[in-house]
Structure formats: structure tokens, C-alpha cells
Amino acid sequence: MKLSKLDNLKEYYVFIWLIIVSFLGIIIFTIYSSNKSEQNIKVSSSLENIYLQKTISEITHNLKPRFTYFEYSSKPGDNFQVIVEKLNINNKEKNKILSSIKKEKTLKVLRINQKFLFKLDNLSPDKVTEFKIETDKKNEILFTRTSKNETFNSKVIKKNFKKKLVYKETLISTSLYNNALQIGISPNIIIEFARLYGFQIDFQRDIWKNDSFQIIYEEFVNEDKKIVDTGNIIFANLNLQNMDYQLYKYEYDKDKIDYFDENGKSVKKTLMKTPINGARLSSSYGKRKHPILGYTKMHLGTDFAAPKGTPIMASGDGKVTKAGWCGGGGNCVKIKHNTTYQTVYAHMSKFGRGIKKGARVKQGQIIGYVGSTGLSTGPHLHYEVIENGKKINSQKLKLPSGKILKGDERKKFEVNKIKIDVLKSNLISRLN
């Protein structure tokens, strides 16, 4: 009986305790809900504050990138210092960049449209993290800041291009230059083609309608399959009145490349027969009535009529002894090739890049462009060849041939020639 009353008493206390706990829970929940409601009201009220809204907006939307990039393409009259001065950095940093550029041999000359990219760190004002300079269409130099932060390391980066071999052929119906352009051959390749054949072919008198040519040359294509540059001519054939003039590219010694005919004879001579492509012989060497002065006098050169702006090539390796005004000759260039020969190019509209007194030029290099400066009735090139101090007829000049391959050299050339002939056959079969 006593045990039963004790049990009832325990149940009573448990029941009371549960009621108290529940009551306390209700009170705590009510207070929490009230406080949260007040907090929401304060937050809501704060968000209506225009200054707080502006701060939040700036934090979330006005974030600056870590790095800033400055891109630039060089223009006429630029030099490296002019370009670096465009950067918003201190002079000490500019001097570091210029010092790094000067150490690179491939950056001795600044070309027009050469591309620059500078990467600046916004966490460290006045600091360039790295920069790139394009050296040509296939390569660029990357300069990266060293760990010591004082100088830049450099390395050459080859762009992701693919080299492919291209075969083209066509009949010559108007001019070699125009017909080559019509089938998509780059002007660079056409000029090189003309340079190679300029040693033995007179483009004004030797080429006739329905003559033809074949050519294999290199093209460089980017990831978008766009042609970004051209390379070497591998093979060429000029068919004139059913006679073939074939040329094969051959490396006869380390880094020594030349073009040879099918008999292993180099086509290179001291001077090219014609220093211009696509021109018409308008006045030959000899006596003539001067078109402006009106009297008969000796014409001591050869005139080639061509459209204004047509490139003029150096007919041989040599040193420029004059690049300037020559009176009646207008803008002219004089080149000394060796102790025997000099050449003169007159009436130019403008000079080629880097052509000035003392400059060294290579055979086939563009030295100027056709014009009508000085005593001239229309755009043309007046071309002179001087042999041992005497002006001679350039069209009758006979010059010794270049290198002739013999012995083991000739055997290696024959193997190389067979490989090129097989390559030509394969490229032609792909077109059919």
C-alpha cells in the first residue's frame, strides 16, 4: 500500500515538471521570435539606406581584375622607347624593360605592325609581370620577371602553326604576276620566284602568252586554318616556248641553301638580268631623242615601264653608296656590288625600308618602288649597270654562273631532286 502511494507521488512530480519545461519553452520561443522580427525590421530598414546600398553594390559589382593588359602594334616612326613610354609605370621599371629588350639580338630592328603585349599587376602598381614581343608571324619572345624582381628572363615561343606544302600551276595569259595572284599565290612568293629566274630570264622579252609555270612552296597555317605566312620555294619550273627551266632547292652545306637546275648548276649570278617583275622595256640602251629635253643623246641605261609602286629589287649583293635625290634621276639608289660592278636605279617614288647610304643589301631585296620623280614623263625604272667605271648595256651583259655541284655533292643533289620530283607527283595526284 505504501509503495503504491509513492509511485503516484512520483508520477505527479514528473507531470508538474513537464508542464514547467513546456511553459519555459513557450516563453523562450516567443522572445526569440520577437527578437528575430525586430532584427529583420532593422535589416530591412538598413537596406533602404542609400549609402549602405551603394557600399554593397560597390563590393559586389565594382571588383577590379587582378591584371591589366596593354596591347600595341608598332607604327611608322616608333622605337622601343616610344612604345615603353606609353605604359603608366615609373621610369625605373621602364628602364628595366628597355634593358631587357636591348639584350635580344632578334629585336635590333623594330618592324611596322610588330605586336606587343604587356601584363601589369594591379596589386603592385608600377610593376609589369611579363610582356611579349612578336618577332615574326611564327615566333614571339616572352619576358617574365625574375624572382629577384630586378630583371626579366626571356625565351622564344613558337606559335602554334602548321607548315604545309602547296603546289600551283597555271598558264600565263596576261602577266606572270597577275596570273599567279589569280590562283592565290602570295606576292612574297611571286617576288622570290621572279628573283630566282631574274638571273637567266628577261620577263619582258622571254615570256609569251600561254607559257606556263609550276611551283611548290611552303605555307604556315594557324589553328583557324588561315594562312599567316609563307616559307621557301621548294621547286619551280618555268615553261617558255616548250622549254623547261627547272629549279630545285638544295642545302649543299650546313645552313647554305641555293637553287640549282636539273644539272646541278646554281642559277645565282653576280647580277640579275632584270631587277623588276612585270615591267615593259620602254627604252633600251643607246641613242634616242630625250622625251623631255627634246634632243638626241645617248641613253646609258635601260628603262622599264611599270605601274607606280611596283617593287624594285637589288640586282645583286652589295653596299648602298647613295640613296637620295639625283637631279634628273629623281629619287635614286646606287649600289656597289664588288670591285667591278655598280648599279643605279632612278625615278623611284620612295625607298625601301632601311635603304640608306652605307646599308648592306642582298640580291632580290626590295630597295625602292617605281615612280616618276625627276625628269620623267611617266612611272618607270631607269636602270644602269656600270662595269669598271663605264656604263654598259645591262641586257647584253653575260655573267659567270654560280656554284656547280660535283662528285659526292652532285650525288646527294640527285637524291634530293628525286625526292622533290616524287613530292611533286604526290601533290599533283591529290588535286585530281
SULCORNOR-V938503 format. One record per residue. OMEGA is omega in whole degrees, -180 to 180 (* if undefined). BURIAL is I if it has 24 or more other C-alpha atoms within 12 Angstrom, else O. D_CENTER is the distance of its C-alpha to the mean C-alpha in Angstrom with 2 decimals. Layout:
# SULCORNOR-V938503
omega:OMEGA burial:BURIAL d_center:D_CENTER
omega:OMEGA burial:BURIAL d_center:D_CENTER
This chain:
# SULCORNOR-V938503
omega:180 burial:O d_center:112.28
omega:179 burial:O d_center:110.77
omega:-180 burial:O d_center:107.55
omega:179 burial:O d_center:107.10
omega:179 burial:O d_center:107.35
omega:179 burial:O d_center:104.82
omega:-180 burial:O d_center:102.35
omega:-180 burial:O d_center:102.85
omega:178 burial:O d_center:102.27
omega:180 burial:O d_center:98.91
omega:-178 burial:O d_center:97.74
omega:-180 burial:O d_center:98.71
omega:178 burial:O d_center:96.65
omega:-179 burial:O d_center:93.55
omega:179 burial:O d_center:93.85
omega:-179 burial:O d_center:94.14
omega:178 burial:O d_center:91.14
omega:179 burial:O d_center:88.97
omega:-179 burial:O d_center:89.99
omega:-180 burial:O d_center:89.06
omega:180 burial:O d_center:85.60
omega:-179 burial:O d_center:84.86
omega:178 burial:O d_center:85.98
omega:179 burial:O d_center:83.76
omega:-179 burial:O d_center:80.78
omega:-179 burial:O d_center:81.38
omega:-179 burial:O d_center:81.57
omega:-180 burial:O d_center:78.32
omega:180 burial:O d_center:76.42
omega:180 burial:O d_center:77.70
omega:-179 burial:O d_center:76.63
omega:180 burial:O d_center:73.11
omega:-180 burial:O d_center:72.65
omega:180 burial:O d_center:73.78
omega:-180 burial:O d_center:71.44
omega:178 burial:O d_center:68.43
omega:179 burial:O d_center:69.26
omega:-180 burial:O d_center:69.44
omega:179 burial:O d_center:66.09
omega:179 burial:O d_center:64.43
omega:180 burial:O d_center:65.94
omega:180 burial:O d_center:64.57
omega:179 burial:O d_center:61.05
omega:179 burial:O d_center:61.19
omega:-179 burial:O d_center:62.45
omega:-179 burial:O d_center:59.75
omega:177 burial:O d_center:56.98
omega:180 burial:O d_center:58.33
omega:-173 burial:O d_center:57.69
omega:-178 burial:O d_center:54.71
omega:177 burial:O d_center:53.61
omega:178 burial:O d_center:53.56
omega:-180 burial:O d_center:51.63
omega:180 burial:O d_center:48.97
omega:180 burial:O d_center:48.73
omega:-180 burial:O d_center:48.32
omega:-180 burial:O d_center:45.69
omega:-179 burial:O d_center:43.68
omega:-172 burial:O d_center:43.99
omega:-174 burial:O d_center:42.90
omega:-176 burial:O d_center:40.35
omega:178 burial:O d_center:38.84
omega:180 burial:O d_center:37.33
omega:176 burial:O d_center:34.14
omega:-179 burial:O d_center:31.24
omega:-176 burial:O d_center:31.13
omega:174 burial:O d_center:27.53
omega:-178 burial:I d_center:25.64
omega:178 burial:O d_center:21.85
omega:180 burial:I d_center:20.00
omega:-179 burial:O d_center:16.48
omega:173 burial:I d_center:14.75
omega:-175 burial:O d_center:11.72
omega:-178 burial:I d_center:12.17
omega:178 burial:O d_center:13.94
omega:-180 burial:O d_center:15.43
omega:178 burial:O d_center:18.14
omega:164 burial:O d_center:16.94
omega:-175 burial:I d_center:17.33
omega:-179 burial:I d_center:17.49
omega:179 burial:O d_center:21.16
omega:-178 burial:O d_center:20.85
omega:-179 burial:I d_center:18.55
omega:179 burial:I d_center:20.89
omega:179 burial:O d_center:23.85
omega:-180 burial:O d_center:22.91
omega:179 burial:I d_center:23.94
omega:-180 burial:O d_center:27.62
omega:-177 burial:I d_center:28.60
omega:-175 burial:O d_center:30.97
omega:180 burial:O d_center:30.29
omega:180 burial:O d_center:31.00
omega:178 burial:I d_center:28.23
omega:180 burial:I d_center:25.77
omega:177 burial:O d_center:26.80
omega:-179 burial:I d_center:26.24
omega:-180 burial:I d_center:22.62
omega:178 burial:I d_center:22.02
omega:179 burial:O d_center:23.95
omega:180 burial:I d_center:21.83
omega:-177 burial:I d_center:18.55
omega:-179 burial:O d_center:20.29
omega:-177 burial:O d_center:21.20
omega:-178 burial:I d_center:17.69
omega:-178 burial:O d_center:17.06
omega:-180 burial:O d_center:13.28
omega:179 burial:I d_center:13.39
omega:-179 burial:O d_center:15.54
omega:178 burial:O d_center:13.26
omega:180 burial:I d_center:11.76
omega:174 burial:I d_center:8.89
omega:-179 burial:O d_center:9.43
omega:173 burial:O d_center:8.17
omega:-172 burial:I d_center:7.48
omega:179 burial:I d_center:9.36
omega:174 burial:I d_center:12.85
omega:180 burial:I d_center:15.63
omega:179 burial:I d_center:19.16
omega:-177 burial:I d_center:22.13
omega:-179 burial:I d_center:25.52
omega:-179 burial:O d_center:28.90
omega:176 burial:O d_center:31.49
omega:179 burial:O d_center:34.34
omega:-179 burial:O d_center:33.48
omega:179 burial:O d_center:32.71
omega:-179 burial:O d_center:30.53
omega:174 burial:I d_center:28.85
omega:-178 burial:I d_center:25.22
omega:178 burial:I d_center:25.35
omega:174 burial:I d_center:21.77
omega:-178 burial:I d_center:18.28
omega:176 burial:I d_center:14.69
omega:179 burial:I d_center:11.77
omega:178 burial:I d_center:8.17
omega:173 burial:I d_center:7.52
omega:-175 burial:I d_center:4.22
omega:-177 burial:I d_center:3.74
omega:-175 burial:I d_center:7.29
omega:174 burial:O d_center:8.88
omega:178 burial:I d_center:10.32
omega:178 burial:I d_center:13.61
omega:177 burial:I d_center:16.59
omega:179 burial:I d_center:19.44
omega:-177 burial:I d_center:22.82
omega:179 burial:I d_center:26.08
omega:-180 burial:O d_center:28.71
omega:179 burial:O d_center:32.20
omega:172 burial:O d_center:33.68
omega:-175 burial:O d_center:31.53
omega:-176 burial:O d_center:31.01
omega:178 burial:I d_center:27.63
omega:170 burial:I d_center:24.41
omega:-179 burial:I d_center:23.53
omega:174 burial:I d_center:19.96
omega:-180 burial:I d_center:18.45
omega:178 burial:O d_center:15.20
omega:176 burial:O d_center:14.49
omega:179 burial:O d_center:12.93
omega:-174 burial:O d_center:11.81
omega:179 burial:O d_center:14.29
omega:174 burial:O d_center:12.91
omega:178 burial:O d_center:15.35
omega:176 burial:O d_center:15.18
omega:-180 burial:I d_center:17.51
omega:-175 burial:I d_center:19.08
omega:176 burial:I d_center:19.56
omega:177 burial:I d_center:22.59
omega:174 burial:I d_center:23.11
omega:178 burial:I d_center:26.08
omega:171 burial:I d_center:27.71
omega:177 burial:I d_center:30.37
omega:-177 burial:I d_center:29.57
omega:179 burial:O d_center:31.58
omega:174 burial:O d_center:30.09
omega:-180 burial:I d_center:27.38
omega:-177 burial:I d_center:25.05
omega:-177 burial:I d_center:22.00
omega:-179 burial:O d_center:23.44
omega:176 burial:I d_center:24.73
omega:177 burial:I d_center:21.50
omega:-177 burial:O d_center:19.72
omega:179 burial:O d_center:22.71
omega:171 burial:O d_center:22.26
omega:178 burial:O d_center:18.62
omega:-179 burial:I d_center:16.98
omega:176 burial:I d_center:13.47
omega:178 burial:O d_center:13.90
omega:-180 burial:I d_center:11.75
omega:-180 burial:I d_center:14.41
omega:180 burial:I d_center:17.20
omega:178 burial:I d_center:16.56
omega:177 burial:I d_center:16.54
omega:180 burial:I d_center:19.63
omega:179 burial:I d_center:21.31
omega:-178 burial:I d_center:20.67
omega:-178 burial:I d_center:22.35
omega:-179 burial:I d_center:25.26
omega:179 burial:I d_center:25.56
omega:-174 burial:I d_center:27.77
omega:-175 burial:I d_center:30.47
omega:171 burial:I d_center:30.01
omega:-173 burial:I d_center:30.78
omega:179 burial:I d_center:28.74
omega:-173 burial:I d_center:31.34
omega:-174 burial:O d_center:34.49
omega:-177 burial:I d_center:33.80
omega:-179 burial:I d_center:32.22
omega:178 burial:O d_center:34.66
omega:-179 burial:O d_center:34.66
omega:162 burial:O d_center:34.55
omega:-175 burial:I d_center:32.99
omega:175 burial:I d_center:30.26
omega:174 burial:I d_center:27.30
omega:-179 burial:I d_center:25.92
omega:170 burial:I d_center:22.59
omega:180 burial:I d_center:21.13
omega:-177 burial:I d_center:17.43
omega:172 burial:I d_center:15.03
omega:176 burial:I d_center:13.01
omega:-174 burial:I d_center:11.32
omega:180 burial:O d_center:12.89
omega:-176 burial:O d_center:13.01
omega:178 burial:O d_center:16.46
omega:180 burial:O d_center:16.95
omega:176 burial:O d_center:16.60
omega:179 burial:O d_center:13.77
omega:-178 burial:O d_center:11.49
omega:180 burial:I d_center:7.84
omega:175 burial:I d_center:7.08
omega:-179 burial:I d_center:9.83
omega:-176 burial:I d_center:11.58
omega:166 burial:I d_center:14.85
omega:-179 burial:I d_center:17.74
omega:-178 burial:I d_center:20.67
omega:175 burial:I d_center:23.44
omega:175 burial:I d_center:24.28
omega:177 burial:I d_center:27.63
omega:-179 burial:I d_center:28.67
omega:-178 burial:I d_center:32.19
omega:-180 burial:I d_center:34.00
omega:177 burial:O d_center:37.62
omega:174 burial:O d_center:37.90
omega:-177 burial:O d_center:36.68
omega:172 burial:O d_center:33.70
omega:-174 burial:I d_center:31.18
omega:178 burial:I d_center:29.41
omega:179 burial:I d_center:26.62
omega:175 burial:I d_center:25.88
omega:-178 burial:I d_center:23.12
omega:176 burial:I d_center:25.04
omega:-174 burial:O d_center:24.59
omega:176 burial:I d_center:27.90
omega:-178 burial:O d_center:27.58
omega:179 burial:O d_center:25.51
omega:176 burial:O d_center:21.91
omega:-174 burial:O d_center:23.32
omega:175 burial:O d_center:22.02
omega:179 burial:I d_center:23.44
omega:-174 burial:I d_center:24.49
omega:175 burial:I d_center:28.20
omega:-174 burial:I d_center:30.61
omega:179 burial:I d_center:33.04
omega:177 burial:O d_center:35.41
omega:179 burial:I d_center:33.11
omega:179 burial:I d_center:32.62
omega:180 burial:I d_center:29.29
omega:-175 burial:I d_center:28.20
omega:175 burial:I d_center:26.90
omega:-178 burial:I d_center:29.27
omega:-179 burial:I d_center:29.53
omega:174 burial:I d_center:28.38
omega:-180 burial:I d_center:26.89
omega:177 burial:I d_center:29.50
omega:-178 burial:I d_center:27.46
omega:-176 burial:I d_center:24.41
omega:-177 burial:I d_center:23.51
omega:174 burial:I d_center:23.06
omega:-178 burial:I d_center:25.15
omega:177 burial:I d_center:27.54
omega:178 burial:I d_center:31.34
omega:-174 burial:I d_center:33.60
omega:179 burial:I d_center:35.52
omega:-176 burial:I d_center:37.54
omega:179 burial:I d_center:38.32
omega:177 burial:I d_center:39.63
omega:-179 burial:O d_center:43.29
omega:178 burial:O d_center:45.77
omega:174 burial:O d_center:45.05
omega:-177 burial:O d_center:46.11
omega:-175 burial:O d_center:43.54
omega:-179 burial:O d_center:42.32
omega:-177 burial:O d_center:42.65
omega:172 burial:O d_center:45.22
omega:179 burial:O d_center:47.49
omega:-178 burial:O d_center:48.98
omega:177 burial:O d_center:48.45
omega:-179 burial:O d_center:46.55
omega:176 burial:O d_center:44.64
omega:-171 burial:I d_center:41.01
omega:178 burial:I d_center:39.42
omega:178 burial:I d_center:36.04
omega:179 burial:I d_center:34.46
omega:177 burial:I d_center:33.14
omega:178 burial:I d_center:30.47
omega:-179 burial:I d_center:30.50
omega:180 burial:I d_center:27.19
omega:177 burial:O d_center:25.81
omega:179 burial:O d_center:24.62
omega:177 burial:I d_center:20.89
omega:-178 burial:I d_center:20.78
omega:175 burial:I d_center:18.57
omega:-175 burial:I d_center:20.84
omega:172 burial:I d_center:20.15
omega:-176 burial:I d_center:21.90
omega:176 burial:I d_center:24.61
omega:175 burial:I d_center:24.76
omega:177 burial:I d_center:23.78
omega:-178 burial:I d_center:25.38
omega:179 burial:I d_center:25.69
omega:179 burial:I d_center:25.48
omega:175 burial:O d_center:29.04
omega:173 burial:I d_center:28.68
omega:-176 burial:I d_center:26.11
omega:-177 burial:I d_center:28.17
omega:-178 burial:O d_center:31.10
omega:178 burial:O d_center:33.38
omega:-180 burial:O d_center:36.20
omega:179 burial:O d_center:36.77
omega:-179 burial:I d_center:33.49
omega:176 burial:I d_center:31.58
omega:-178 burial:I d_center:28.15
omega:176 burial:I d_center:27.99
omega:175 burial:I d_center:26.34
omega:-178 burial:I d_center:28.53
omega:172 burial:I d_center:27.42
omega:-174 burial:I d_center:29.79
omega:177 burial:I d_center:29.01
omega:-178 burial:O d_center:32.08
omega:-176 burial:O d_center:35.76
omega:-168 burial:O d_center:36.39
omega:169 burial:I d_center:33.63
omega:176 burial:I d_center:31.93
omega:-180 burial:I d_center:30.10
omega:-180 burial:I d_center:29.94
omega:-171 burial:I d_center:27.70
omega:178 burial:I d_center:29.31
omega:-178 burial:I d_center:29.30
omega:174 burial:I d_center:25.53
omega:177 burial:I d_center:24.47
omega:-179 burial:I d_center:21.89
omega:176 burial:I d_center:20.33
omega:-179 burial:I d_center:16.89
omega:177 burial:O d_center:14.73
omega:-179 burial:O d_center:16.76
omega:178 burial:I d_center:19.60
omega:-179 burial:I d_center:22.84
omega:180 burial:O d_center:26.08
omega:-179 burial:O d_center:25.81
omega:174 burial:O d_center:22.14
omega:-179 burial:O d_center:21.72
omega:177 burial:I d_center:20.02
omega:177 burial:I d_center:19.40
omega:-180 burial:I d_center:20.93
omega:179 burial:I d_center:18.82
omega:179 burial:I d_center:16.52
omega:-178 burial:I d_center:16.37
omega:-180 burial:I d_center:18.99
omega:-176 burial:I d_center:19.88
omega:-177 burial:I d_center:20.68
omega:177 burial:I d_center:24.05
omega:-179 burial:I d_center:26.47
omega:-178 burial:I d_center:30.20
omega:-179 burial:I d_center:30.81
omega:179 burial:I d_center:34.10
omega:-174 burial:I d_center:36.93
omega:179 burial:I d_center:35.32
omega:-180 burial:O d_center:36.54
omega:-177 burial:I d_center:33.22
omega:177 burial:I d_center:29.56
omega:174 burial:I d_center:29.45
omega:170 burial:I d_center:28.43
omega:-173 burial:I d_center:31.31
omega:179 burial:I d_center:30.65
omega:171 burial:I d_center:33.02
omega:-179 burial:I d_center:33.56
omega:-179 burial:I d_center:35.89
omega:-179 burial:O d_center:37.76
omega:176 burial:O d_center:39.89
omega:-178 burial:O d_center:40.01
omega:179 burial:O d_center:41.00
omega:-176 burial:I d_center:39.00
omega:179 burial:I d_center:39.13
omega:-176 burial:I d_center:38.27
omega:-176 burial:I d_center:34.72
omega:178 burial:I d_center:35.49
omega:-178 burial:O d_center:38.42
omega:177 burial:O d_center:36.75
omega:-176 burial:O d_center:37.12
omega:179 burial:O d_center:35.02
omega:177 burial:O d_center:35.50
omega:-179 burial:O d_center:33.35
omega:-175 burial:O d_center:31.16
omega:174 burial:I d_center:31.80
omega:-178 burial:O d_center:34.31
omega:-180 burial:I d_center:34.39
omega:175 burial:O d_center:37.90
omega:-179 burial:O d_center:39.88
omega:177 burial:O d_center:38.10
omega:-179 burial:O d_center:34.69
omega:179 burial:I d_center:35.68
omega:179 burial:O d_center:36.91
omega:178 burial:O d_center:33.64
omega:-180 burial:I d_center:31.78
omega:177 burial:I d_center:34.24
omega:179 burial:O d_center:33.56
omega:-180 burial:I d_center:29.79
omega:179 burial:I d_center:30.52
omega:179 burial:O d_center:32.76
omega:180 burial:O d_center:30.14
omega:178 burial:I d_center:27.65
omega:177 burial:I d_center:30.52
omega:177 burial:O d_center:31.36
omega:180 burial:O d_center:27.77
omega:179 burial:I d_center:27.86
omega:180 burial:O d_center:31.20
omega:180 burial:O d_center:30.03
omega:178 burial:O d_center:27.01
omega:-179 burial:O d_center:29.39
omega:179 burial:O d_center:31.99
omega:-180 burial:O d_center:29.65
omega:-176 burial:O d_center:29.28
omega:* burial:O d_center:33.09
